Every structure is written in C-alpha cells, then in structure tokens.
Amino acid sequence: MENNTNETKMTQVAMEIILHAGDARLGLSEVIKCIEANDFEGADIKLTEAKKEITIAHKAQTNLIQEEANGVKHENSLLFNHAQDTLMTISSEWNITSNLVRLFRSLKESK
C-alpha cells in the first residue's frame, strides 16, 4: 500500500512540475512577442509571471527531494525524471529570454 502511495505522490508532484513549467514556457513565448513589439514593460511582466511558475515547480521538486533526504524512500519514476528535465530546460529558456529582453531593450535605447 505504501509503495502505491509513493507512486501516486511521485506522479502528482511530477505533473505539478510539468504543469507549472509548461505555463512558464507559454509565458516566455509571450515575452518574445513583447520583444517583437518593443513592449519591454509587457516583457518584464511576463518574465516575472514565468519566474513565479518556475519557482512553484521548483518548490514541488525540492519538497520531494527533501523528503528523500529525510529518509522517505521514493521509487525511481520516468515521469518525475521527465518533469525535472522539463523544469531545467524551461529555467534555461527563462535565462536566455531574460537576456534577450535586456539586449533588445539596450539596442532600442541606443538608437
């Protein structure tokens, strides 16, 4: 019974991570549209919203990792591995996108 409970928890946490990371990715797509429109205020807002989603996903991941560090054993889960990979990828996309905002803002201001 406990193993099934851990599997269910792993699935729930994995889906939470994927959901919030996916929402962050959608927000980052909006940031690119804002850059294209020279709407840097809008880009900043969307970046902040995306970062909040990434933070929620990261907290879900961290809570599970802390449980394991405290002795709660979790079975390896391909879905959880995918969720972690997705989160890491979106975090990298956030870093690149925030640098693009900075770069294009600077180019606009130098004209």
C-alpha positions in Angstrom: 0.0 0.0 0.0 2.8 2.5 0.9 4.6 1.9 -2.4 1.4 2.7 -4.3 1.0 5.9 -2.2 4.6 6.9 -3.1 4.0 6.2 -6.8 0.8 8.3 -6.6 2.7 11.2 -4.9 5.5 11.0 -7.4 3.0 11.2 -10.2 1.2 14.1 -8.6 4.4 16.0 -8.0 5.7 15.3 -11.5 2.5 16.6 -13.0 2.6 19.7 -10.9 6.2 20.4 -12.0 5.3 19.8 -15.7 2.2 22.0 -15.4 3.9 25.0 -13.9 7.0 24.6 -16.1 4.7 24.5 -19.1 2.8 27.6 -18.0 6.2 29.3 -17.7 7.1 28.2 -21.2 3.9 29.7 -22.6 4.7 33.0 -20.7 8.2 33.0 -22.3 6.6 32.8 -25.7 4.6 35.9 -24.8 7.8 37.6 -23.8 9.2 37.0 -27.3 6.1 38.6 -28.8 6.5 41.6 -26.5 10.1 42.0 -27.6 9.0 41.9 -31.3 6.5 44.7 -30.4 9.1 46.7 -28.5 6.9 46.3 -25.4 9.5 45.9 -22.7 7.2 46.7 -19.8 5.0 43.8 -21.0 8.1 41.6 -21.4 9.1 42.4 -17.8 5.6 41.5 -16.5 5.6 38.2 -18.5 9.1 37.3 -17.3 8.1 37.9 -13.7 5.0 35.7 -14.2 7.1 32.9 -15.8 9.6 33.1 -12.9 6.7 32.6 -10.4 5.6 29.5 -12.3 9.2 28.1 -12.3 9.5 28.8 -8.6 6.3 26.9 -7.9 7.6 23.9 -9.9 11.0 24.1 -8.2 9.4 24.1 -4.8 7.4 21.0 -5.6 10.6 19.3 -6.7 12.6 20.5 -3.7 10.0 19.2 -1.3 10.2 15.7 -2.7 14.0 15.8 -2.6 14.0 17.0 1.0 11.6 14.1 1.9 14.1 11.7 0.5 17.0 13.4 2.3 15.0 12.9 5.5 14.6 9.1 4.9 11.4 8.8 2.9 12.2 6.5 0.0 10.7 7.2 -3.4 10.8 4.8 -6.3 12.5 6.0 -9.4 10.0 7.4 -11.8 10.4 8.1 -15.5 7.7 10.7 -15.3 9.5 12.5 -12.4 12.7 12.4 -14.4 10.9 14.0 -17.3 9.5 16.6 -15.0 12.9 17.5 -13.7 14.3 17.7 -17.3 11.4 19.9 -18.3 12.0 22.2 -15.4 15.7 22.5 -16.1 15.0 23.2 -19.7 12.4 25.9 -19.0 14.8 27.5 -16.4 17.4 27.8 -19.1 14.9 29.2 -21.5 14.0 31.8 -18.9 17.6 32.8 -18.6 18.1 33.2 -22.3 14.8 35.1 -22.7 15.6 37.5 -19.9 19.0 38.2 -21.6 17.2 38.8 -24.9 14.9 41.3 -23.2 17.9 43.1 -21.8 19.8 43.0 -25.1 16.9 44.3 -27.2 16.0 47.0 -24.7 19.6 48.2 -24.8 19.5 48.2 -28.6 16.3 50.2 -28.6 17.6 52.7 -26.1 20.9 53.2 -28.0 19.0 54.4 -31.1 
